[in-house]
């Protein structure tokens, strides 16, 4: 077969090889939809007399296709990882608000007491009552979890945490209609592994209004509880006066919770194996309101895992606003 009948790719390979026939060569060539690898080596006598070249060709098309599929799978996983890092949510809400009224006078057989409205007292607004109004609320949020990936759990795709356990969220809301307003919120959460010292979790949240609300319901409120039974939410205030610091201005909230491996009761191996865990929490709130400019601070110690369900928390507020010296609360599993 003359060189004119050979494929162009093979002709170029032969010409390159015979220019330097003493070199051992290997590589890959593509011909049509097939891929071949080749190996060529000079053949000579003991007296270095050159006889020619030995050629070996092998069809590796199936191997290359498998490598391509594997690369595509890894690329899909990489893209899925990137998609899991960013999550977004949007919502559209129509609101028709009316004050609570007695729709049935004095209940059944007129034996019930009439409903009396209860409007809270706050620092920033003298009258928290409102009139019936209509609003359209448009909201959106973007959550960034660097390094997070998708996992399939019980046929449901869920986001798996990353090594940094860092979550950043940006929220915005615009309300149109009666008493409209607009706001923005930024929140950062992270749990840091301290190895033998346990874990440290913190949360920082900043809220502000571009256009201030005029109705108390639209103010920024904070997770507070004046009862002696508190929920097991990761962060919140236990001695915080309900609605007292609700604001239509800027606010900055900081929570931190240290969960040591061993502190007081957990020094005992029996208590630790039983499931008791101790936590020390510090929380603070800064607002621009006149009465709350000095902020609100709170420290708490909690023992969780009593009867593997409940917990006890002792909290103390710090600062110029101290509604109570100490507070003992029961932590409920909800």
C-alpha positions as CSV (number, residue, x, y, z in Angstrom):
1,X,0.0,0.0,0.0
2,X,1.5,3.3,-1.0
3,X,1.4,6.4,1.2
4,X,-1.2,7.9,-1.0
5,X,-3.7,5.2,0.1
6,X,-3.0,5.7,3.8
7,X,-5.1,8.1,6.1
8,X,-3.5,11.5,6.4
9,X,-3.1,11.1,10.2
10,X,-1.1,7.9,9.7
11,X,0.9,9.4,6.8
12,X,2.0,12.2,9.1
13,X,2.9,9.8,11.8
14,X,5.1,7.7,9.5
15,X,6.9,10.7,8.1
16,X,7.7,12.0,11.6
17,X,8.8,8.5,12.7
18,X,11.1,7.8,9.7
19,X,12.8,11.2,10.0
20,X,14.3,9.9,13.3
21,X,13.9,6.1,13.3
22,X,16.1,5.4,16.3
23,X,13.5,6.9,18.7
24,X,11.0,4.8,20.5
25,X,7.6,6.4,20.2
26,X,4.1,6.0,21.6
27,X,0.9,8.0,21.6
28,X,-2.7,8.1,20.3
29,X,-4.2,8.9,16.9
30,X,-7.8,9.5,15.9
31,X,-9.2,8.1,12.7
32,X,-12.9,8.7,12.0
33,X,-14.9,7.9,15.2
34,X,-12.2,5.5,16.4
35,X,-9.2,6.1,18.7
36,X,-6.0,4.0,18.5
37,X,-2.9,4.0,20.6
38,X,0.4,3.0,19.0
39,X,3.9,1.9,19.9
40,X,6.8,1.9,17.5
41,X,10.4,0.8,18.1
42,X,13.5,0.3,15.9
43,X,14.7,-3.2,15.1
44,X,18.4,-3.6,14.7
45,X,21.1,-6.2,14.9
46,X,23.8,-6.6,17.5
47,X,26.1,-4.7,15.2
48,X,23.5,-1.8,15.2
49,X,22.4,-2.6,11.7
50,X,19.0,-1.1,11.2
51,X,16.4,-3.5,9.8
52,X,13.2,-1.4,10.2
53,X,10.5,-0.5,12.7
54,X,8.0,-2.6,14.6
55,X,4.5,-1.1,15.0
56,X,1.7,-2.0,17.4
57,X,-1.8,-0.5,17.2
58,X,-4.7,-1.0,19.6
59,X,-8.3,0.2,19.4
60,X,-9.0,2.1,22.7
61,X,-12.3,3.7,21.6
62,X,-14.2,2.0,24.4
63,X,-11.7,3.0,27.0
64,X,-11.7,6.6,25.8
65,X,-15.5,6.7,25.9
66,X,-15.5,5.3,29.5
67,X,-13.0,8.0,30.5
68,X,-15.2,10.6,28.9
69,X,-18.3,9.4,30.8
70,X,-16.3,9.4,34.0
71,X,-15.1,13.0,33.3
72,X,-18.6,14.1,32.5
73,X,-19.8,12.5,35.8
74,X,-17.1,14.4,37.8
75,X,-18.1,17.6,36.0
76,X,-21.7,17.1,36.9
77,X,-20.8,16.5,40.5
78,X,-18.7,19.7,40.5
79,X,-21.6,21.7,39.1
80,X,-23.9,20.1,41.6
81,X,-21.5,21.1,44.3
82,X,-21.5,24.7,43.1
83,X,-25.3,24.7,42.8
84,X,-25.6,23.4,46.4
85,X,-23.4,26.3,47.6
86,X,-25.9,28.9,46.4
87,X,-29.6,28.6,47.1
88,X,-32.2,31.2,46.3
89,X,-35.8,31.7,47.3
90,X,-38.5,34.2,46.2
91,X,-42.0,34.7,47.5
92,X,-45.0,36.8,46.6
93,X,-47.6,37.4,49.3
94,X,-50.9,39.3,49.5
95,X,-51.9,40.6,52.9
96,X,-55.3,41.7,54.1
97,X,-54.9,42.7,57.8
98,X,-57.6,43.6,60.2
99,X,-57.6,44.0,64.0
100,X,-59.1,41.2,66.0
101,X,-62.8,41.7,66.7
102,X,-65.6,39.8,68.3
103,X,-67.3,38.1,65.3
104,X,-69.9,36.5,67.6
105,X,-71.1,38.7,70.5
106,X,-70.1,37.0,73.8
107,X,-69.8,33.6,72.3
108,X,-72.4,30.7,72.6
109,X,-75.4,31.6,74.6
110,X,-73.8,35.0,75.3
111,X,-71.9,33.4,78.2
112,X,-68.3,34.3,77.1
113,X,-66.4,37.5,77.9
114,X,-66.0,40.0,75.2
115,X,-62.6,40.0,73.5
116,X,-60.4,43.0,74.5
117,X,-57.5,43.9,72.2
118,X,-54.1,43.7,73.7
119,X,-51.6,46.1,72.0
120,X,-48.0,45.9,73.3
121,X,-46.1,48.8,74.7
122,X,-42.8,49.5,72.9
123,X,-40.1,52.2,73.0
124,X,-40.2,53.5,69.4
125,X,-44.0,54.0,68.9
126,X,-46.6,55.3,71.3
127,X,-49.7,53.7,69.7
128,X,-49.3,50.2,68.2
129,X,-52.9,49.9,67.0
130,X,-53.6,49.7,63.3
131,X,-56.4,50.0,60.8
132,X,-57.5,47.5,58.2
133,X,-55.1,47.6,55.2
134,X,-54.0,45.7,52.2
135,X,-50.4,45.0,51.1
136,X,-48.4,43.1,48.5
137,X,-45.1,41.7,49.8
138,X,-42.3,40.7,47.4
139,X,-39.3,38.9,49.1
140,X,-36.2,37.2,48.0
141,X,-33.2,35.5,49.7
142,X,-29.9,34.1,48.7
143,X,-28.1,31.5,50.9
144,X,-24.4,30.7,50.4
145,X,-23.0,27.6,52.0
146,X,-19.4,27.2,50.7
147,X,-18.3,23.6,50.1
148,X,-21.8,22.1,50.6
149,X,-23.0,19.3,48.3
150,X,-26.2,17.6,47.4
151,X,-27.0,14.2,49.0
152,X,-29.8,11.8,48.3
153,X,-31.5,10.8,51.5
154,X,-34.7,8.6,51.3
155,X,-35.0,9.6,47.6
156,X,-35.1,13.3,48.6
157,X,-32.2,15.6,47.6
158,X,-30.9,17.5,50.6
159,X,-27.9,19.8,51.2
160,X,-25.0,18.2,53.1
161,X,-22.9,20.5,55.2
162,X,-19.3,21.5,54.5
163,X,-16.2,21.3,56.6
164,X,-16.5,25.0,57.5
165,X,-20.2,24.8,58.4
166,X,-20.5,28.4,57.3
167,X,-23.8,29.8,56.1
168,X,-24.4,33.3,54.8
169,X,-27.9,34.6,54.0
170,X,-29.0,37.8,52.3
171,X,-32.7,38.7,52.6
172,X,-34.6,41.6,51.1
173,X,-38.3,42.5,51.1
174,X,-40.3,45.2,49.5
175,X,-44.0,45.8,50.6
176,X,-46.3,47.8,48.3
177,X,-49.8,49.2,49.1
178,X,-50.9,50.6,52.4
179,X,-48.1,51.5,54.8
180,X,-45.4,50.2,52.5
181,X,-41.8,49.7,53.5
182,X,-38.6,47.9,52.4
183,X,-35.9,46.1,54.3
184,X,-32.7,44.1,54.1
185,X,-31.2,41.5,56.4
186,X,-27.8,39.8,56.5
187,X,-27.1,36.7,58.6
188,X,-24.0,34.6,59.2
189,X,-24.0,31.2,61.0
190,X,-21.1,28.9,61.7
191,X,-20.2,26.0,64.0
192,X,-16.5,25.6,64.8
193,X,-15.0,22.3,66.0
194,X,-12.7,23.0,68.9
195,X,-11.6,19.3,69.2
196,X,-11.1,18.5,72.9
197,X,-12.7,21.8,73.9
198,X,-16.0,20.9,72.2
199,X,-17.8,23.1,69.7
200,X,-18.4,26.8,69.4
201,X,-21.5,28.0,67.4
202,X,-22.2,31.7,66.6
203,X,-24.8,33.7,64.7
204,X,-24.6,37.4,63.6
205,X,-27.6,39.1,62.1
206,X,-27.9,42.7,60.8
207,X,-31.3,44.2,59.8
208,X,-32.1,47.6,58.4
209,X,-34.9,49.4,56.6
210,X,-34.5,51.5,53.4
211,X,-38.1,52.7,53.9
212,X,-39.3,52.6,57.5
213,X,-42.6,50.8,58.4
214,X,-45.3,52.7,60.2
215,X,-47.2,49.7,61.6
216,X,-45.8,47.8,64.6
217,X,-46.4,44.4,63.0
218,X,-43.8,45.3,60.3
219,X,-41.0,46.2,62.8
220,X,-38.0,43.9,63.3
221,X,-38.9,41.6,66.2
222,X,-36.5,39.3,68.0
223,X,-36.7,35.8,69.3
224,X,-37.6,36.4,72.9
225,X,-39.5,34.5,75.6
226,X,-40.9,35.8,78.9
227,X,-42.2,32.4,79.9
228,X,-40.4,29.8,82.0
229,X,-40.6,27.3,79.3
230,X,-38.3,28.0,76.3
231,X,-37.9,26.1,73.0
232,X,-34.8,24.2,72.0
233,X,-34.0,26.6,69.1
234,X,-30.3,27.0,68.6
235,X,-30.3,30.8,69.5
236,X,-32.7,33.2,71.3
237,X,-33.1,35.4,74.3
238,X,-34.5,33.9,77.5
239,X,-34.8,37.0,79.7
240,X,-35.6,39.4,76.8
241,X,-38.7,41.6,77.4
242,X,-41.2,40.7,74.7
243,X,-41.5,43.5,72.0
244,X,-39.7,46.0,74.2
245,X,-36.8,46.4,71.7
246,X,-38.7,45.9,68.5
247,X,-37.4,48.5,66.1
248,X,-38.0,50.2,62.7
249,X,-34.3,51.1,62.5
250,X,-31.0,49.3,62.4
251,X,-30.3,46.3,64.7
252,X,-27.4,44.0,65.3
253,X,-27.9,40.6,67.0
254,X,-25.0,38.4,68.1
255,X,-25.3,34.9,69.7
256,X,-22.6,32.5,70.7
257,X,-22.9,29.1,72.3
258,X,-20.0,27.0,73.6
259,X,-20.7,23.3,74.1
260,X,-17.7,21.9,76.0
261,X,-17.1,18.2,76.1
262,X,-16.6,18.3,79.8
263,X,-17.4,21.2,82.2
264,X,-19.2,20.5,85.5
265,X,-21.7,17.6,85.5
266,X,-20.2,16.2,82.3
267,X,-16.9,15.6,84.2
268,X,-18.6,12.4,85.4
269,X,-18.4,9.7,82.8
270,X,-21.8,8.4,83.9
271,X,-23.6,11.7,83.2
272,X,-21.8,12.1,79.9
273,X,-22.6,8.6,78.7
274,X,-26.2,9.1,79.9
275,X,-26.5,12.0,77.3
276,X,-26.2,15.1,79.5
277,X,-24.6,18.1,77.7
278,X,-23.7,21.5,79.0
279,X,-23.8,24.8,77.1
280,X,-22.7,28.3,77.9
281,X,-24.4,31.1,75.8
282,X,-23.8,34.8,75.4
283,X,-26.3,36.9,73.4
284,X,-26.4,40.6,72.7
285,X,-28.6,43.1,70.9
286,X,-27.8,46.6,69.6
287,X,-30.4,49.0,68.2
288,X,-30.5,52.7,67.4
289,X,-33.7,53.3,69.5
290,X,-33.4,55.9,72.2
291,X,-34.0,53.6,75.1
292,X,-32.1,50.7,73.7
293,X,-28.9,52.4,72.6
294,X,-26.9,50.8,75.4
295,X,-28.0,47.4,74.1
296,X,-29.2,44.2,75.8
297,X,-26.9,41.4,76.9
298,X,-27.5,38.0,78.4
299,X,-25.4,35.1,79.6
300,X,-26.9,31.6,80.2
301,X,-25.9,28.2,81.4
302,X,-27.9,25.2,80.3
303,X,-27.9,21.5,81.0
304,X,-29.6,19.5,78.3
305,X,-30.6,15.8,78.0
306,X,-32.5,15.4,81.2
307,X,-34.5,12.2,80.7
308,X,-33.1,12.5,77.2
309,X,-35.7,15.1,76.4
310,X,-35.8,18.2,78.6
311,X,-33.2,20.7,79.9
312,X,-32.7,23.4,82.4
313,X,-31.3,26.9,81.7
314,X,-30.2,29.6,84.1
315,X,-30.0,33.0,82.4
316,X,-29.0,36.5,83.6
317,X,-29.5,39.8,81.7
318,X,-26.6,42.3,81.8
319,X,-26.7,46.0,81.1
320,X,-28.7,49.1,81.9
321,X,-32.0,47.3,81.1
322,X,-32.4,44.5,83.6
323,X,-36.0,43.3,83.9
324,X,-35.0,40.5,86.3
325,X,-31.9,39.3,88.1
326,X,-32.0,35.6,87.3
327,X,-34.4,33.3,85.4
328,X,-34.7,29.6,85.5
329,X,-36.4,28.0,82.5
330,X,-37.2,24.5,81.3
331,X,-36.1,23.7,77.8
332,X,-38.8,21.8,75.8
333,X,-38.0,19.6,72.8
334,X,-39.8,21.8,70.3
